[in-house]
Amino acid sequence: MVVVALSGWWTVGWITGVAVVLVAAVLILLITSIARKITAEARDITAGLDGVSGKTRALRDVTRTQRAVAQITNGLRRARGEPTPYPSRPGGVGPGYRTPEPSRGPTRRWGGRQG
């Protein structure tokens, strides 16, 4: 009778083991599928950000252009003998102005400053 009872339990064990392996396999496939979707989205986002960066690169030179125009204007006024109302190096283009850092070429800064 003990042999019959034990022989029934190994079947339950096999069924339970197969079920656990199937659930683990399904979860791994699901995680892999989601990871691939995230990777594709990340590539699209990166491409979009690179495009925006390229389109707005010229805006970095606005302050330099403003300074050059002010210097030219001051030079013309001095040549005419007029007083120069503008300083030769204007302070900036608006509230919160900071002197721009020298350009180091295209960089990606995510989550903080990288040297």
C-alpha positions in Angstrom: 0.0 0.0 0.0 2.9 2.3 0.7 4.3 1.7 -2.7 1.1 2.6 -4.4 0.8 5.8 -2.4 4.4 6.9 -3.3 3.9 6.0 -6.9 1.0 8.4 -7.2 2.9 11.3 -5.7 5.7 11.2 -8.2 3.1 11.9 -10.9 1.9 14.9 -9.0 5.6 16.0 -8.7 6.2 15.7 -12.4 3.1 17.7 -13.3 4.0 20.4 -10.8 7.6 20.6 -12.1 6.4 20.8 -15.7 3.9 23.6 -14.8 6.6 25.6 -13.0 9.0 25.3 -16.0 6.2 26.4 -18.4 5.3 29.4 -16.3 9.0 30.4 -16.0 9.4 30.0 -19.8 6.3 32.1 -20.5 7.6 34.8 -18.1 11.0 34.9 -19.7 9.5 35.2 -23.2 7.2 38.0 -22.0 10.1 39.9 -20.4 12.2 39.5 -23.5 9.4 40.8 -25.7 8.9 43.9 -23.6 12.7 44.5 -23.5 12.8 44.5 -27.3 9.9 47.0 -27.5 11.7 49.3 -25.0 14.9 49.1 -27.0 13.1 50.1 -30.2 11.4 53.0 -28.4 14.7 54.1 -27.0 16.3 54.1 -30.4 13.4 56.2 -31.8 13.7 58.7 -28.9 17.5 58.9 -29.4 17.1 59.6 -33.1 14.5 62.3 -32.4 16.7 64.0 -29.8 19.7 63.9 -32.2 17.5 65.6 -34.8 16.4 68.3 -32.5 19.9 68.9 -31.3 21.1 69.3 -34.9 18.2 71.7 -35.7 18.8 74.0 -32.7 22.6 74.1 -32.9 22.6 77.5 -34.5 20.8 79.0 -31.5 24.0 78.5 -29.5 25.7 81.3 -31.5 23.0 83.9 -30.9 24.9 85.6 -28.1 28.1 85.6 -30.1 26.2 87.3 -33.0 24.6 89.8 -30.6 28.1 90.7 -29.3 29.5 91.1 -32.8 26.6 93.4 -33.8 27.1 95.5 -30.6 30.8 95.9 -31.3 30.2 96.9 -34.9 27.5 99.3 -33.9 29.8 100.8 -31.2 32.6 101.1 -33.7 30.4 102.9 -36.2 29.2 105.3 -33.5 32.8 106.0 -32.5 33.8 106.6 -36.1 31.0 109.1 -36.4 32.0 110.8 -33.1 28.8 109.8 -31.4 28.6 108.5 -27.8 28.3 104.7 -27.5 25.2 103.8 -25.4 25.9 100.1 -25.4 28.9 98.4 -23.7 31.3 96.7 -26.0 30.3 93.3 -24.5 26.6 93.2 -23.7 25.5 91.3 -20.6 23.3 88.8 -22.4 19.9 88.3 -24.0 17.5 88.1 -21.1 16.9 87.1 -17.5 19.0 84.2 -16.3 21.7 84.8 -18.9 24.9 82.9 -18.4 28.1 83.2 -20.4 28.0 80.2 -22.8 30.6 77.5 -22.4 32.9 76.8 -25.3 31.5 74.2 -27.7 33.0 70.8 -27.5 31.0 69.3 -30.3 27.9 67.1 -30.1 27.5 65.5 -26.7 24.8 63.7 -25.0 24.0 64.7 -21.4 21.4 62.5 -19.7 20.8 62.8 -16.0 23.6 65.2 -15.2 26.8 66.7 -16.3 29.4 64.5 -17.8 33.0 65.6 -18.3 
